[in-house]
Amino acid sequence: MTKIAFIGLGNMGGPMAQNLVKAGHDVCGFDLVPEALDQLEQAGGSKAESVTEAAQGASVVISMLPAGKQVESLYLGDDGLFKTMGNRCLVIDCSTIEAEVARKVGQQAKEQGIDFVDAPVSGGTAGAAAGTLTFMVGGSAGTVEQARPYLEIMGQTVFHAGDTGAGQLAKICNNMLLAIVMTGTSEALKLGIDNGLDPAVLSEIMKSSSGGNWVLEKYNPVPGVMPQTPASNGYQGGFMVALMAKDLGLALNTAASSHTATPMASLADNLYKMHAIRSGSHQDFSSIIQLYDSAD
């Protein structure tokens, strides 16, 4: 049994921490939301009143935070964990953040003898709950192998993408494509609906044809087609519009620095910004199909 500190118990982090508890690890969590701490405690973990308390005595620290500024503050801030954490501790950051922030944190960890990997995830809240996430990991081969036993409890697939920061680069490429696929699939489904097709039937047709994709297989944006998706739950839960917009921003900033043309990502970014203004940023990102409804 390993003592693990888990920082960030939101829609993704909470289920991930609970899976570590189920596997027999001693998990102490911290989150700013009291209900999230209560849920971990009910699952058999323990809760802390601060990140420092959560990390005290832990040999593994896992973080799942909204943005790079929170990750940098957690580890490198005035009261950052790297100031009090013992060396040879393993740090796994599962947040989706700028690659340069991951590299900065990783370099500081290395200088202090702390093992660090950036390990953003794909698979959504359903994958977090089921322990079937995909991890895209950046770090040295040895440190990735250290992290693998914990990652394999929370996920089904672990890819070593390269050195520190490579996990973040792989993740933003993936989420850029996901945003493009979601907007395109929503557009095709809306065209069918507006012309009298049953969206469930159309989804099956496209799923078995050349337009088949992950959205049609796992995350249909039309309410009622897949009972387990956020679309069938009022677009609640899942991956928020605000987070997708953030990830598209990361992709576009990275593309600008490498002089990579990303016209489809730029369009998806504009669509999600427009949708956030019209419908709010807290719905699941599959709610982008509502943007096409507004054209009626």
DRENKEZA-805333 format. One record per residue (C-alpha): residue number from 1; x, y, z. Coordinates in nm, 2 decimals, m for minus. Example, Ala and Ser with C-alpha at 12.3 -4.5 7.8 and 13.67 -1.06 7.14 Angstrom:
BEGIN
+-----+--------+--------+--------+
|   k |     xx |     yy |     zz |
+-----+--------+--------+--------+
|   1 |   1.23 |  m0.45 |   0.78 |
|   2 |   1.37 |  m0.11 |   0.71 |
+-----+--------+--------+--------+
! end
This chain:
BEGIN
+-----+--------+--------+--------+
|   k |     xx |     yy |     zz |
+-----+--------+--------+--------+
|   1 |   0.00 |   0.00 |   0.00 |
|   2 |   0.13 |   0.34 |  m0.10 |
|   3 |   0.04 |   0.67 |   0.06 |
|   4 |  m0.08 |   0.90 |  m0.22 |
|   5 |  m0.17 |   1.26 |  m0.21 |
|   6 |  m0.43 |   1.36 |  m0.47 |
|   7 |  m0.48 |   1.73 |  m0.54 |
|   8 |  m0.79 |   1.82 |  m0.74 |
|   9 |  m1.09 |   1.61 |  m0.69 |
|  10 |  m1.33 |   1.74 |  m0.96 |
|  11 |  m1.52 |   1.55 |  m1.23 |
|  12 |  m1.21 |   1.37 |  m1.34 |
|  13 |  m0.98 |   1.37 |  m1.03 |
|  14 |  m1.25 |   1.25 |  m0.79 |
|  15 |  m1.32 |   0.92 |  m0.97 |
|  16 |  m0.94 |   0.87 |  m1.04 |
|  17 |  m0.86 |   0.90 |  m0.67 |
|  18 |  m1.14 |   0.67 |  m0.58 |
|  19 |  m1.00 |   0.40 |  m0.81 |
|  20 |  m0.67 |   0.43 |  m0.63 |
|  21 |  m0.85 |   0.37 |  m0.30 |
|  22 |  m1.03 |   0.07 |  m0.44 |
|  23 |  m0.69 |  m0.07 |  m0.54 |
|  24 |  m0.59 |  m0.06 |  m0.18 |
|  25 |  m0.38 |   0.26 |  m0.16 |
|  26 |  m0.39 |   0.51 |   0.12 |
|  27 |  m0.52 |   0.82 |  m0.06 |
|  28 |  m0.54 |   1.16 |   0.11 |
|  29 |  m0.70 |   1.43 |  m0.10 |
|  30 |  m0.74 |   1.80 |  m0.12 |
|  31 |  m0.99 |   2.01 |  m0.31 |
|  32 |  m1.14 |   2.36 |  m0.26 |
|  33 |  m1.49 |   2.20 |  m0.29 |
|  34 |  m1.60 |   2.04 |   0.04 |
|  35 |  m1.84 |   1.80 |  m0.13 |
|  36 |  m1.55 |   1.66 |  m0.34 |
|  37 |  m1.36 |   1.59 |  m0.02 |
|  38 |  m1.66 |   1.42 |   0.14 |
|  39 |  m1.70 |   1.19 |  m0.16 |
|  40 |  m1.34 |   1.07 |  m0.14 |
|  41 |  m1.39 |   1.01 |   0.23 |
|  42 |  m1.71 |   0.81 |   0.17 |
|  43 |  m1.51 |   0.60 |  m0.08 |
|  44 |  m1.26 |   0.51 |   0.19 |
|  45 |  m0.99 |   0.78 |   0.14 |
|  46 |  m0.91 |   1.07 |   0.37 |
|  47 |  m0.93 |   1.44 |   0.33 |
|  48 |  m0.69 |   1.72 |   0.42 |
|  49 |  m0.74 |   2.09 |   0.50 |
|  50 |  m0.45 |   2.19 |   0.28 |
|  51 |  m0.23 |   2.07 |   0.00 |
|  52 |   0.07 |   2.06 |   0.25 |
|  53 |  m0.13 |   1.83 |   0.49 |
|  54 |  m0.24 |   1.61 |   0.20 |
|  55 |   0.12 |   1.56 |   0.08 |
|  56 |   0.27 |   1.51 |   0.43 |
|  57 |   0.44 |   1.17 |   0.43 |
|  58 |   0.32 |   1.08 |   0.08 |
|  59 |   0.55 |   0.90 |  m0.16 |
|  60 |   0.34 |   0.98 |  m0.46 |
|  61 |   0.16 |   1.31 |  m0.53 |
|  62 |  m0.09 |   1.33 |  m0.81 |
|  63 |  m0.25 |   1.65 |  m0.93 |
|  64 |  m0.55 |   1.71 |  m1.16 |
|  65 |  m0.60 |   2.09 |  m1.19 |
|  66 |  m0.77 |   2.32 |  m1.44 |
|  67 |  m0.48 |   2.52 |  m1.58 |
|  68 |  m0.10 |   2.58 |  m1.58 |
|  69 |  m0.11 |   2.87 |  m1.33 |
|  70 |  m0.26 |   2.64 |  m1.06 |
|  71 |   0.00 |   2.37 |  m1.13 |
|  72 |   0.29 |   2.61 |  m1.12 |
|  73 |   0.15 |   2.76 |  m0.80 |
|  74 |   0.10 |   2.42 |  m0.64 |
|  75 |   0.46 |   2.31 |  m0.69 |
|  76 |   0.66 |   2.62 |  m0.73 |
|  77 |   0.47 |   2.89 |  m0.55 |
|  78 |   0.58 |   3.07 |  m0.23 |
|  79 |   0.42 |   2.78 |  m0.03 |
|  80 |   0.47 |   2.53 |  m0.31 |
|  81 |   0.51 |   2.16 |  m0.24 |
|  82 |   0.86 |   2.14 |  m0.38 |
|  83 |   0.98 |   2.35 |  m0.09 |
|  84 |   0.87 |   2.09 |   0.17 |
|  85 |   0.86 |   1.77 |  m0.03 |
|  86 |   1.13 |   1.52 |   0.03 |
|  87 |   1.34 |   1.40 |  m0.26 |
|  88 |   1.27 |   1.07 |  m0.43 |
|  89 |   0.90 |   1.15 |  m0.42 |
|  90 |   0.71 |   1.07 |  m0.74 |
|  91 |   0.49 |   1.35 |  m0.88 |
|  92 |   0.23 |   1.28 |  m1.15 |
|  93 |   0.06 |   1.58 |  m1.29 |
|  94 |  m0.25 |   1.48 |  m1.49 |
|  95 |  m0.37 |   1.83 |  m1.57 |
|  96 |  m0.38 |   1.96 |  m1.92 |
|  97 |  m0.15 |   2.26 |  m1.93 |
|  98 |   0.11 |   2.44 |  m2.14 |
|  99 |   0.40 |   2.22 |  m2.23 |
| 100 |   0.64 |   2.49 |  m2.12 |
| 101 |   0.49 |   2.49 |  m1.77 |
| 102 |   0.52 |   2.12 |  m1.75 |
| 103 |   0.89 |   2.15 |  m1.85 |
| 104 |   0.95 |   2.43 |  m1.59 |
| 105 |   0.80 |   2.22 |  m1.31 |
| 106 |   0.98 |   1.91 |  m1.43 |
| 107 |   1.32 |   2.09 |  m1.44 |
| 108 |   1.27 |   2.22 |  m1.09 |
| 109 |   1.17 |   1.87 |  m0.97 |
| 110 |   1.48 |   1.72 |  m1.13 |
| 111 |   1.71 |   1.98 |  m0.96 |
| 112 |   1.56 |   1.87 |  m0.62 |
| 113 |   1.58 |   1.50 |  m0.68 |
| 114 |   1.20 |   1.47 |  m0.73 |
| 115 |   1.07 |   1.23 |  m1.00 |
| 116 |   0.81 |   1.41 |  m1.22 |
| 117 |   0.60 |   1.31 |  m1.52 |
| 118 |   0.33 |   1.51 |  m1.70 |
| 119 |   0.04 |   1.26 |  m1.77 |
| 120 |  m0.27 |   1.43 |  m1.91 |
| 121 |  m0.56 |   1.20 |  m1.98 |
| 122 |  m0.83 |   1.12 |  m2.24 |
| 123 |  m1.15 |   0.93 |  m2.19 |
| 124 |  m1.38 |   1.17 |  m2.01 |
| 125 |  m1.57 |   1.13 |  m1.68 |
| 126 |  m1.70 |   0.78 |  m1.78 |
| 127 |  m1.34 |   0.67 |  m1.84 |
| 128 |  m1.23 |   0.82 |  m1.51 |
| 129 |  m1.50 |   0.63 |  m1.32 |
| 130 |  m1.44 |   0.30 |  m1.51 |
| 131 |  m1.06 |   0.32 |  m1.48 |
| 132 |  m1.03 |   0.31 |  m1.86 |
| 133 |  m0.85 |   0.64 |  m1.93 |
| 134 |  m0.57 |   0.69 |  m2.18 |
| 135 |  m0.26 |   0.85 |  m2.03 |
| 136 |  m0.01 |   1.05 |  m2.25 |
| 137 |   0.30 |   1.07 |  m2.05 |
| 138 |   0.61 |   1.29 |  m2.07 |
| 139 |   0.92 |   1.22 |  m1.87 |
| 140 |   1.22 |   0.99 |  m1.86 |
| 141 |   1.17 |   0.62 |  m1.93 |
| 142 |   1.26 |   0.53 |  m1.58 |
| 143 |   1.02 |   0.77 |  m1.42 |
| 144 |   0.74 |   0.67 |  m1.65 |
| 145 |   0.79 |   0.31 |  m1.54 |
| 146 |   0.77 |   0.42 |  m1.18 |
| 147 |   0.44 |   0.59 |  m1.25 |
| 148 |   0.29 |   0.31 |  m1.46 |
| 149 |   0.15 |   0.10 |  m1.18 |
| 150 |  m0.06 |   0.39 |  m1.06 |
| 151 |  m0.16 |   0.51 |  m1.40 |
| 152 |  m0.27 |   0.15 |  m1.49 |
| 153 |  m0.51 |   0.16 |  m1.19 |
| 154 |  m0.67 |   0.47 |  m1.32 |
| 155 |  m0.65 |   0.39 |  m1.69 |
| 156 |  m0.64 |   0.13 |  m1.95 |
| 157 |  m0.36 |   0.26 |  m2.18 |
| 158 |  m0.04 |   0.44 |  m2.10 |
| 159 |   0.16 |   0.60 |  m2.38 |
| 160 |   0.52 |   0.73 |  m2.33 |
| 161 |   0.51 |   1.03 |  m2.56 |
| 162 |   0.86 |   1.15 |  m2.50 |
| 163 |   1.05 |   1.38 |  m2.26 |
| 164 |   0.89 |   1.61 |  m2.01 |
| 165 |   0.62 |   1.82 |  m2.17 |
| 166 |   0.56 |   1.57 |  m2.45 |
| 167 |   0.25 |   1.44 |  m2.28 |
| 168 |   0.10 |   1.78 |  m2.29 |
| 169 |   0.18 |   1.82 |  m2.66 |
| 170 |   0.01 |   1.49 |  m2.74 |
| 171 |  m0.29 |   1.59 |  m2.54 |
| 172 |  m0.35 |   1.92 |  m2.70 |
| 173 |  m0.32 |   1.76 |  m3.05 |
| 174 |  m0.58 |   1.50 |  m2.94 |
| 175 |  m0.82 |   1.75 |  m2.80 |
| 176 |  m0.78 |   1.98 |  m3.10 |
| 177 |  m0.89 |   1.69 |  m3.32 |
| 178 |  m1.17 |   1.60 |  m3.08 |
| 179 |  m1.31 |   1.96 |  m3.10 |
| 180 |  m1.30 |   1.95 |  m3.48 |
| 181 |  m1.47 |   1.60 |  m3.49 |
| 182 |  m1.74 |   1.71 |  m3.24 |
| 183 |  m1.83 |   2.02 |  m3.44 |
| 184 |  m1.83 |   1.84 |  m3.77 |
| 185 |  m2.04 |   1.54 |  m3.63 |
| 186 |  m2.29 |   1.78 |  m3.47 |
| 187 |  m2.32 |   1.96 |  m3.81 |
| 188 |  m2.39 |   1.64 |  m4.00 |
| 189 |  m2.64 |   1.52 |  m3.74 |
| 190 |  m2.82 |   1.85 |  m3.74 |
| 191 |  m2.84 |   1.84 |  m4.12 |
| 192 |  m3.00 |   1.49 |  m4.10 |
| 193 |  m3.25 |   1.59 |  m3.83 |
| 194 |  m3.35 |   1.91 |  m4.02 |
| 195 |  m3.43 |   1.68 |  m4.31 |
| 196 |  m3.64 |   1.43 |  m4.13 |
| 197 |  m3.39 |   1.16 |  m4.04 |
| 198 |  m3.39 |   0.98 |  m3.70 |
| 199 |  m3.06 |   1.09 |  m3.53 |
| 200 |  m3.02 |   0.74 |  m3.38 |
| 201 |  m3.06 |   0.57 |  m3.72 |
| 202 |  m2.83 |   0.83 |  m3.89 |
| 203 |  m2.57 |   0.78 |  m3.62 |
| 204 |  m2.57 |   0.40 |  m3.68 |
| 205 |  m2.54 |   0.45 |  m4.05 |
| 206 |  m2.25 |   0.69 |  m4.02 |
| 207 |  m2.08 |   0.48 |  m3.75 |
| 208 |  m2.07 |   0.19 |  m3.99 |
| 209 |  m1.96 |   0.41 |  m4.28 |
| 210 |  m1.67 |   0.62 |  m4.38 |
| 211 |  m1.78 |   0.90 |  m4.14 |
| 212 |  m1.75 |   0.68 |  m3.84 |
| 213 |  m1.56 |   0.84 |  m3.54 |
| 214 |  m1.52 |   0.83 |  m3.16 |
| 215 |  m1.80 |   1.09 |  m3.11 |
| 216 |  m2.05 |   0.86 |  m3.28 |
| 217 |  m1.92 |   0.55 |  m3.10 |
| 218 |  m1.90 |   0.69 |  m2.75 |
| 219 |  m2.02 |   1.05 |  m2.71 |
| 220 |  m2.32 |   1.13 |  m2.93 |
| 221 |  m2.42 |   1.49 |  m2.89 |
| 222 |  m2.80 |   1.43 |  m2.96 |
| 223 |  m3.01 |   1.39 |  m2.64 |
| 224 |  m3.16 |   1.04 |  m2.61 |
| 225 |  m2.94 |   0.86 |  m2.86 |
| 226 |  m2.70 |   0.73 |  m2.59 |
| 227 |  m2.85 |   0.73 |  m2.24 |
| 228 |  m2.51 |   0.73 |  m2.07 |
| 229 |  m2.38 |   1.05 |  m2.23 |
| 230 |  m2.39 |   1.41 |  m2.10 |
| 231 |  m2.62 |   1.49 |  m2.39 |
| 232 |  m2.89 |   1.27 |  m2.24 |
| 233 |  m2.84 |   1.44 |  m1.90 |
| 234 |  m2.90 |   1.80 |  m1.99 |
| 235 |  m2.53 |   1.83 |  m2.10 |
| 236 |  m2.42 |   1.81 |  m1.74 |
| 237 |  m2.11 |   1.64 |  m1.62 |
| 238 |  m1.84 |   1.54 |  m1.87 |
| 239 |  m1.59 |   1.79 |  m2.02 |
| 240 |  m1.70 |   2.15 |  m1.99 |
| 241 |  m1.71 |   2.39 |  m2.28 |
| 242 |  m1.48 |   2.62 |  m2.09 |
| 243 |  m1.22 |   2.34 |  m2.07 |
| 244 |  m1.24 |   2.26 |  m2.44 |
| 245 |  m1.20 |   2.63 |  m2.52 |
| 246 |  m0.90 |   2.64 |  m2.29 |
| 247 |  m0.74 |   2.34 |  m2.47 |
| 248 |  m0.81 |   2.49 |  m2.81 |
| 249 |  m0.63 |   2.80 |  m2.69 |
| 250 |  m0.33 |   2.59 |  m2.59 |
| 251 |  m0.33 |   2.42 |  m2.93 |
| 252 |  m0.35 |   2.75 |  m3.12 |
| 253 |  m0.07 |   2.91 |  m2.90 |
| 254 |   0.15 |   2.61 |  m2.97 |
| 255 |   0.07 |   2.62 |  m3.34 |
| 256 |   0.16 |   2.99 |  m3.35 |
| 257 |   0.50 |   2.92 |  m3.18 |
| 258 |   0.58 |   2.64 |  m3.43 |
| 259 |   0.43 |   2.83 |  m3.73 |
| 260 |   0.19 |   2.54 |  m3.80 |
| 261 |  m0.13 |   2.61 |  m4.00 |
| 262 |  m0.44 |   2.51 |  m3.81 |
| 263 |  m0.74 |   2.65 |  m3.99 |
| 264 |  m0.99 |   2.38 |  m3.87 |
| 265 |  m0.88 |   2.44 |  m3.51 |
| 266 |  m0.92 |   2.81 |  m3.55 |
| 267 |  m1.28 |   2.76 |  m3.67 |
| 268 |  m1.36 |   2.52 |  m3.39 |
| 269 |  m1.21 |   2.77 |  m3.14 |
| 270 |  m1.44 |   3.04 |  m3.28 |
| 271 |  m1.74 |   2.81 |  m3.26 |
| 272 |  m1.68 |   2.72 |  m2.90 |
| 273 |  m1.62 |   3.08 |  m2.80 |
| 274 |  m1.95 |   3.18 |  m2.97 |
| 275 |  m2.13 |   2.88 |  m2.80 |
| 276 |  m1.99 |   2.98 |  m2.46 |
| 277 |  m2.12 |   3.34 |  m2.50 |
| 278 |  m2.47 |   3.22 |  m2.61 |
| 279 |  m2.52 |   2.92 |  m2.39 |
| 280 |  m2.26 |   2.94 |  m2.11 |
| 281 |  m1.94 |   2.76 |  m2.05 |
| 282 |  m2.04 |   2.50 |  m1.79 |
| 283 |  m2.22 |   2.26 |  m2.02 |
| 284 |  m2.05 |   1.96 |  m2.16 |
| 285 |  m1.86 |   2.03 |  m2.48 |
| 286 |  m2.10 |   1.81 |  m2.69 |
| 287 |  m2.36 |   2.08 |  m2.63 |
| 288 |  m2.20 |   2.26 |  m2.93 |
| 289 |  m2.48 |   2.10 |  m3.13 |
| 290 |  m2.71 |   2.36 |  m2.97 |
| 291 |  m2.52 |   2.63 |  m3.17 |
| 292 |  m2.66 |   2.49 |  m3.48 |
| 293 |  m3.01 |   2.49 |  m3.33 |
| 294 |  m2.98 |   2.87 |  m3.29 |
| 295 |  m2.97 |   2.90 |  m3.66 |
| 296 |  m3.33 |   2.79 |  m3.69 |
+-----+--------+--------+--------+
! end
